[in-house]
C-alpha cells in the first residue's frame, strides 16, 4: 500500500471529487460543500515527490523532468484515479480525481477555509527525490570516504570533514560565489529559499534514496553563500551499534521522567537519541512523538506508534509542538533541542505529569547541565525549578567524540542517574558535589568523563593526546595518564 493511499481512502470516505496536493501547501479535497483542507501538514517538494514516486512509473517520472505536465492513471487498493502532475517554477502540483471523471482543474486553490476534514495524515517521514542534483556527486563522495560533513563555501574548493579533520577536495576547482549559490539552492524548497533570503540562514533535511539523509544548513559570510551538509545514515543506529551500557539502556524502560543527552555541536547527541528511541520502538508498545529540526533519523513503526514532527514543516516551534504533544496521548516525547526557557519549562512539566521526555542541551558535563537548566529561569523561579528538576531528572549522558586510532570516531560519555543523593544535591543547590556522587556510584553505571576517556585510551582506541584535548578537567586526566605510565610529552604542544 502506497503512503498516498490514505488520502484516496479519505477522499472516498468524504465523497470528494478532486484531491489537490502541492508543495508547501495543505492537501485539499473538493467536495459538494466546497474546498476543505485534509490536514494542517504542509509537504516539502521532496515529500510530495516521495508520495508521487510510489505510484508513478519510472517513465512517467522521467517525463516530468522534461515536460511541464504529466498525466497518468493509478490503480490502488481503494480505487482507480487519474492524476495530473505539473511543475511550476520549483513547486510540484498534483490533482487527482476518480478515473472516468471530467478532467481536473489546472490550478489547485491557493488557500483552504478554516474547517478541516478529519482525514488521516501519512507518516511525516515521507521523502523522495525528484531528480539527481548537482550536489549529489559530492555527497556520494562524502559517504564513500566515510566523512561526516560536506562544506561548500564561496571562493573555495569543496571540503569534507573526515575523522574530525577538514580536508579540501583538491580534485575539484575553486567554486565561484555564483556556482556555490546555484548548487546549494537547487535542493532547497521554496520555503527554505525564502527563509534564507530573509534571514541569511536556514536548516532542512535532504535525502538521496539508497544513500543517506543529510542535515543541511545554509549561511552567508563575507564571500557569499555557504552550506554544510551532515550525513545522517540511512540505517537506524541501535544501542548495539553504539555499544551503550546496560545502565544507559535501562533509561528507556522508565515510565516517566527527564533524560538529557548533552554535548557540544557534532558530538553525536542525535545518534545516541536515535539508538535510545529505536530500543523503545523495539521493546515497548507505546506512542512516541519526536520534535526535531530537521528530522534526521527516520523511525518506522515497530512495536510502537512513532510520529515524527519537523519544526517549520509540521509545527511552528518546539514550545508549541510540545504543548500540542500533551494532547496527543504520548508516552515518550523527544525534544530535539531545548533552546529556550519556555521549551525547557514545558519539557520539565511534561516529565512531571507522567511522560518520559528525552531532550538535548549543548553542555559538556552532568553538573553544568543541571546548572544550565536552572539558570535559564529568573531568580524568583529558580528554587521551584530546582525542586522540579530534583524530582523529574532521571539521567544525563554528557558526551564528546574522539578520534579513533586508525580512523573513525568514538564517543566518551559521562553518565549521571537521578538517584536520591543526586536529587538532594539539586534541591539544595549543591551541584558542585555531583562529580563526587558519580565517583562513589560507579557500580550503578555512573561514569565521569575522564574515566570514560581513560578507558578508551587503555584499550588503545584513542591516543592520549586526543583524550587530553577532549577532557574538561585536563589536570586530573593528565595525572591519571602519568600514573598509568602513558607518555604525556604532548602536553606542551597542545597548551
C-alpha positions in Angstrom: 0.0 0.0 0.0 1.5 3.4 -1.0 1.6 6.1 1.6 -0.7 8.3 -0.6 -3.5 5.7 -0.4 -4.6 7.1 3.0 -5.6 10.2 1.1 -7.5 8.3 -1.6 -9.3 6.3 1.2 -10.2 9.6 2.9 -11.3 11.0 -0.5 -13.8 8.2 -0.9 -15.0 8.5 2.7 -15.7 12.2 2.2 -17.1 11.7 -1.3 -14.6 14.2 -2.6 -14.5 14.8 -6.4 -10.9 16.1 -6.5 -7.8 15.9 -4.4 -5.1 18.6 -4.6 -1.5 18.0 -3.5 1.1 20.8 -3.8 4.4 21.5 -2.2 4.4 24.0 0.7 0.6 23.8 0.8 -2.0 21.9 2.8 -3.5 18.9 1.0 -7.1 19.7 0.0 -10.3 17.9 -1.1 -13.1 19.3 -3.3 -16.5 18.2 -2.0 -20.1 19.2 -2.6 -19.7 21.8 0.2 -16.5 23.3 -1.2 -12.8 23.1 -0.8 -11.6 21.6 2.5 -8.1 21.1 3.9 -7.3 17.5 4.6 -4.8 18.3 7.3 -2.7 21.2 8.5 0.5 19.5 7.5 2.4 21.1 4.6 4.7 18.9 2.5 8.0 19.9 1.0 9.0 19.3 -2.6 10.8 16.2 -1.6 7.9 14.9 0.4 5.4 15.5 -2.4 7.7 13.8 -4.9 8.1 10.9 -2.4 4.4 10.4 -2.3 4.1 10.6 -6.1 7.2 8.4 -6.8 5.4 5.4 -5.2 2.6 5.5 -7.7 4.3 6.8 -10.9 6.3 4.6 -13.2 9.9 5.4 -13.8 9.0 6.5 -17.4 6.3 8.9 -16.0 8.8 10.4 -13.5 11.3 10.8 -16.3 8.8 12.7 -18.5 8.3 15.1 -15.6 11.9 16.2 -15.9 11.4 17.4 -19.5 7.7 18.2 -19.7 5.7 20.8 -17.7 2.8 18.4 -17.2 2.4 14.6 -17.0 -0.9 12.7 -16.8 -1.2 9.1 -15.6 -3.6 6.6 -14.1 -3.1 4.9 -10.8 -5.0 1.8 -9.7 -4.6 1.2 -6.0 -6.3 -0.8 -3.2 -9.1 1.7 -2.8 -9.8 2.5 -6.4 -8.5 3.9 -9.7 -7.5 7.6 -10.1 -6.5 9.9 -12.8 -3.6 12.2 -11.9 -2.1 15.3 -13.4 1.3 16.4 -12.1 2.9 19.7 -13.1 6.0 21.7 -12.3 5.6 25.4 -11.7 8.9 27.0 -11.0 10.4 25.0 -8.2 6.9 23.8 -6.9 5.2 20.5 -7.7 1.4 20.4 -8.0 -0.8 17.3 -8.4 -4.5 16.9 -9.0 -6.3 13.6 -8.7 -9.9 12.6 -9.4 -11.6 9.2 -9.8 -10.9 7.6 -13.1 -13.6 8.3 -15.7 -14.5 11.7 -14.2 -14.0 15.0 -16.0 -10.5 16.4 -16.5 -9.2 18.1 -13.3 -8.7 21.8 -12.9 -5.3 23.1 -13.7 -4.8 25.1 -10.6 -5.3 23.9 -7.0 -6.9 26.5 -4.7 -4.4 28.9 -3.1 -5.8 28.5 0.4 -8.3 26.4 2.3 -11.0 27.6 4.7 -10.5 27.1 8.4 -12.6 23.9 8.7 -10.6 20.7 8.1 -11.8 17.3 7.1 -10.8 14.8 9.7 -8.8 12.6 7.3 -5.8 10.6 8.3 -2.3 12.0 7.7 0.5 9.9 6.3 3.8 9.5 8.2 5.9 12.6 8.4 8.9 10.6 7.3 7.7 10.6 3.7 10.5 11.7 1.4 11.6 11.3 -2.2 14.0 12.6 -4.8 12.7 14.4 -7.9 15.9 14.2 -9.9 19.6 14.0 -9.2 21.0 17.3 -8.2 24.5 18.7 -9.0 25.5 18.4 -5.3 24.7 14.7 -5.3 28.1 13.7 -6.7 29.8 15.4 -3.8 27.5 13.8 -1.3 28.3 10.3 -2.8 32.0 11.1 -2.5 31.4 12.2 1.1 29.7 8.9 2.1 32.3 6.8 0.1 35.1 8.4 2.1 33.3 7.9 5.4 33.1 11.7 6.0 30.7 13.4 8.4 30.2 16.8 6.7 30.4 18.4 3.3 31.4 22.2 3.4 30.7 24.4 0.4 32.0 28.0 0.6 32.2 30.7 -1.9 35.7 31.2 -3.5 36.9 27.9 -2.0 37.2 24.2 -3.0 34.6 21.8 -1.6 35.8 20.5 1.8 34.9 17.3 3.8 35.3 16.5 7.4 36.8 13.0 7.9 37.5 11.7 11.4 37.1 15.2 12.8 39.6 16.9 10.3 38.6 19.3 7.5 40.1 18.2 4.2 40.0 20.1 0.9 38.9 18.2 -2.2 41.9 19.1 -4.4 40.5 17.3 -7.4 37.7 19.9 -7.5 38.1 23.5 -8.7 37.6 26.6 -6.5 33.9 27.4 -6.6 32.7 30.9 -7.5 30.1 32.6 -5.4 27.5 32.2 -8.2 28.3 28.4 -8.6 28.1 27.9 -4.8 24.7 29.6 -4.6 23.3 27.8 -7.7 24.4 24.3 -6.4 23.0 24.9 -2.9 19.7 26.5 -3.9 18.9 23.7 -6.3 18.0 21.3 -3.4 16.2 23.9 -1.3 12.4 24.0 -1.4 10.6 27.4 -1.8 10.1 27.9 1.9 13.7 27.3 2.7 14.8 29.6 -0.2 12.6 32.3 1.2 13.9 31.7 4.7 17.4 32.0 3.5 16.8 35.2 1.6 15.1 36.8 4.6 17.4 35.6 7.4 20.6 34.6 5.6 20.5 31.1 7.1 18.1 28.1 7.1 18.0 24.4 8.1 16.3 21.4 6.4 16.9 17.8 5.5 17.8 16.4 2.1 17.7 12.7 1.1 19.3 10.7 -1.7 17.3 7.4 -1.7 19.5 4.4 -1.1 22.5 6.5 0.1 21.6 8.6 3.1 19.8 11.6 4.5 21.6 14.9 5.2 21.1 17.7 7.7 21.5 20.9 5.7 22.4 24.4 6.9 22.9 27.4 4.7 24.6 30.6 5.8 26.0 33.9 4.4 29.5 35.2 5.1 31.7 38.0 3.6 32.3 36.0 0.4 28.8 34.9 -0.3 26.6 31.9 0.3 27.8 28.8 2.1 26.4 25.4 3.2 27.2 22.5 5.4 25.6 19.1 4.8 26.0 16.4 7.6 25.5 12.7 6.8 22.6 11.0 8.6 23.0 7.3 8.0 20.0 5.7 6.2 20.2 2.8 8.6 18.7 3.4 12.1 21.5 3.3 14.6 21.0 0.8 17.5 22.2 0.6 21.1 24.2 -2.5 20.0 25.9 -0.4 17.2 27.0 2.2 19.7 27.8 -0.3 22.5 25.7 1.7 25.0 25.9 0.3 28.5 23.0 -1.6 30.0 22.7 1.2 32.6 22.1 3.7 29.9 19.7 1.4 28.1 17.7 1.0 31.3 16.7 4.7 30.9 14.5 3.5 28.0 12.3 1.4 30.3 11.3 4.3 32.6 7.6 5.2 32.7 8.2 8.9 33.3 11.0 11.4 33.9 13.5 13.6 32.1 16.6 12.2 30.3 19.1 14.7 28.8 21.7 13.8 26.2 24.2 16.7 26.1 27.4 17.7 24.4 28.9 20.3 22.0 27.8 20.6 18.4 28.8 17.5 16.4 29.3 15.2 19.5 26.8 12.6 18.4 23.8 13.6 20.5 21.3 12.9 17.7 22.9 9.5 17.1 22.6 8.5 20.7 19.0 9.6 20.9 18.2 7.6 17.7 19.6 4.5 19.3 17.5 5.0 22.5 14.3 5.7 20.5 15.0 2.6 18.4 15.3 0.5 21.6 12.0 1.8 22.9 10.4 1.2 19.5 11.6 -2.4 19.5 10.7 -3.3 23.1 7.7 -1.3 24.3 4.2 -0.9 23.0 3.8 2.9 23.4 3.3 6.1 21.5 6.5 8.1 20.7 6.4 11.7 19.5 9.6 13.3 18.3 10.0 17.0 17.7 13.1 17.7 15.5 14.6 20.5 13.5 15.0 18.9 11.0 14.0 15.2 11.1 17.2 13.3 10.9 16.9 9.6 11.6 13.6 8.1 10.3 11.9 5.6 12.6 9.4 3.2 11.1 6.7 1.8 13.4 7.8 -1.4 15.1 6.1 -2.2 18.4 5.5 1.5 19.0 3.5 4.1 17.1 6.0 6.8 16.1 5.0 10.3 15.0 7.9 12.5 13.9 7.3 16.2 13.5 9.6 18.7 11.9 9.8 22.3 13.2 8.9 24.6 10.4 7.3 22.0 8.3 4.8 20.4 10.6 4.7 22.8 13.5 5.8 26.4 14.2 8.2 25.9 17.2 9.4 23.4 19.8 7.4 25.0 22.5 4.1 25.0 20.5 4.7 21.4 19.4 5.5 20.3 23.0 2.3 21.9 24.2 0.3 20.1 21.5 2.0 16.8 22.2 0.4 16.7 25.7 -3.0 16.5 23.9 -1.8 13.7 21.6 -1.7 10.8 24.1 2.1 10.4 24.2 4.1 8.0 26.3 7.5 9.2 25.2 8.4 12.6 23.8 11.8 13.5 22.3 12.6 17.2 22.1 15.4 17.7 19.6 16.6 20.9 21.1 15.7 22.6 24.4 16.5 26.1 23.2 14.6 28.5 25.4 13.1 28.9 28.8 9.6 28.1 27.8 10.6 24.9 26.0 12.6 23.7 29.0 9.8 24.6 31.4 7.2 22.6 29.3 9.6 19.7 29.0 10.1 19.5 32.8 6.3 19.8 33.3 5.7 17.1 30.7 8.1 14.8 32.5 6.4 15.5 35.9 3.0 14.7 34.5 3.7 11.0 33.8 5.7 11.1 30.5 9.2 10.0 29.6 10.9 13.0 28.0 14.3 12.9 26.1 16.0 16.2 25.3 19.3 17.7 24.4 21.4 20.7 25.6 24.8 22.0 24.5 26.6 21.3 27.8 29.7 19.3 28.4 29.3 17.8 31.9 26.4 16.5 34.1 26.8 19.2 36.7 26.9 22.0 34.1 23.8 20.6 32.5 21.8 20.9 35.8 23.1 24.5 36.3 22.3 25.5 32.7 18.7 24.4 33.1 18.2 26.2 36.4 20.0 29.3 35.2 17.6 29.7 32.3 14.9 30.8 34.7 14.7 34.2 36.5 15.9 34.2 40.1 12.4 34.2 41.6 11.6 30.8 39.9 14.9 29.0 40.3 14.0 27.5 43.7 10.9 26.0 42.2 12.8 24.7 39.2 15.4 23.1 41.5 12.6 21.1 43.2 11.0 20.1 39.9 14.4 19.0 38.4 15.2 17.1 41.5 12.0 15.1 41.2 11.9 14.7 37.4 15.6 14.2 36.3 16.3 10.5 35.7 19.6 10.7 33.8 22.2 12.8 32.0 24.5 11.5 29.3 27.2 14.1 28.5 29.3 13.0 25.6 32.1 14.1 23.3 33.6 12.5 20.2 37.2 11.4 20.0 39.4 10.4 17.0 40.0 6.7 16.9 43.4 5.2 16.2 43.2 4.0 12.6 40.2 6.2 11.6 36.7 6.9 12.7 35.4 8.4 15.9 34.1 7.1 19.2 32.0 8.7 22.0 33.2 9.1 25.5 30.3 9.5 27.9 29.8 11.0 31.3 26.8 9.3 32.9 24.7 10.5 35.9 21.5 8.9 37.2 18.8 10.7 39.3 19.2 8.7 42.5 18.1 10.2 45.8 21.5 11.6 46.6 21.6 13.4 43.3 18.0 14.7 43.9 19.0 16.1 47.3 22.1 18.0 45.9 20.0 19.5 43.1 17.3 20.6 45.6 19.9 22.1 47.9 21.8 23.9 45.0 25.0 21.9 45.6 25.6 20.7 42.0 29.3 21.2 42.5 29.2 17.9 44.5 27.7 15.9 41.7 31.1 14.6 40.5 31.7 13.0 43.9 28.3 11.2 43.6 29.3 9.9 40.2 32.6 8.6 41.5 31.1 6.8 44.5 28.3 5.2 42.4 30.3 3.6 39.6 28.7 0.2 40.4 25.4 1.7 39.3 26.9 2.6 35.9 27.7 6.2 36.6 30.9 7.4 34.9 33.0 10.5 35.0 34.1 11.8 31.6 37.8 11.4 32.4 37.2 7.8 33.5 35.5 7.2 30.1 38.4 8.8 28.3 40.9 6.8 30.2 39.1 3.6 29.4 39.3 4.1 25.6 42.9 5.2 26.0 43.8 2.0 27.9 42.0 -0.1 25.2 44.2 1.7 22.6 41.1 3.0 20.8 42.2 6.7 21.3 45.6 8.4 21.6 46.3 10.0 25.0 46.8 13.4 23.2 43.3 13.3 21.7 41.7 12.3 25.0 43.5 15.1 26.7 42.2 17.6 24.1 38.6 16.5 24.8 38.9 16.4 28.6 37.0 19.1 30.6 39.4 18.5 33.6 42.8 18.3 32.0 44.9 18.4 35.2 43.0 15.3 36.6 43.3 13.4 33.3 47.0 14.3 33.0 47.6 12.9 36.5 45.7 9.7 35.6 47.8 9.3 32.4 51.1 9.8 34.2 50.0 7.4 37.0 49.3 4.7 34.4 52.6 5.2 32.6 51.5 6.9 29.4 53.8 9.3 27.6 52.5 12.9 28.3 55.2 14.8 26.4 52.5 16.0 24.0 51.1 18.4 26.7 53.4 21.3 25.9 52.4 21.3 22.2 48.7 21.4 22.8 48.7 24.0 25.6 
